[in-house]
Amino acid sequence: MFNVVKAFGSIFSTQGYSTANNYVNTNFNYFNEEAVVDESIYPNQTGRVRFQGSWWPARCDRQITLTPGDTVYVIGVDSITLLVSLTPAD
């Protein structure tokens, strides 16, 4: 079952890295877990995924389009937006 306190508590950790415009938290407790695209994710835009029984805004920093039904992996979080990839992070 999804634990909101566990998920959001980790968002405010001090570990992470900076991108051009945002701080990205890499201490997310669900790192490399699967999600399913629910609403297309276009390059440089936010879409939506189904993750841990609820819908989350999601973004992929690669120049690809992810379509509904695609399985993706959570590789980070930026505020409440999940960062996803087609492959798990190393």
Residue pairs with C-beta under 8 A, 6 or more apart in sequence:
1 53
2 52
2 53
2 54
6 29
7 28
7 29
7 30
7 52
10 25
10 27
10 28
10 29
11 25
11 28
11 77
11 79
11 80
12 25
13 25
13 27
15 25
15 26
15 27
16 23
16 24
16 25
16 26
16 27
16 76
17 23
17 24
17 26
18 24
19 61
19 78
22 78
22 79
23 78
24 76
24 77
24 78
24 83
25 76
25 77
25 78
26 76
28 74
28 76
28 77
30 51
30 52
30 74
31 74
31 75
31 76
31 89
32 73
32 74
32 75
32 88
32 89
33 51
33 52
33 73
33 74
34 71
34 72
34 73
34 74
35 49
35 50
35 51
35 56
35 58
35 71
35 72
35 73
35 74
35 82
35 84
36 49
36 50
36 51
36 69
36 70
36 71
36 72
37 47
37 48
37 49
37 58
37 66
37 67
37 68
37 69
37 70
37 71
37 72
37 84
38 47
38 48
38 49
38 50
38 55
38 68
39 47
39 48
39 68
40 47
40 65
40 66
40 67
40 68
41 47
41 48
41 49
41 58
41 59
41 60
41 65
41 66
41 84
42 65
43 60
43 62
43 63
43 64
43 65
45 59
46 57
46 58
46 59
46 81
47 57
47 58
47 59
47 66
48 55
48 56
48 57
48 58
49 55
49 56
49 58
49 72
49 82
49 84
50 56
51 58
51 74
51 82
56 80
56 81
56 82
57 80
57 81
57 82
58 72
58 81
58 82
58 83
58 84
59 78
59 81
59 82
59 83
59 84
60 66
60 72
60 83
60 84
60 85
60 86
61 83
62 85
64 86
66 72
66 84
66 86
70 86
72 84
72 85
72 86
73 84
73 85
73 86
73 87
73 88
73 89
74 82
74 83
74 84
75 83
75 84
75 85
75 88
75 89
76 82
76 83
76 89
77 83
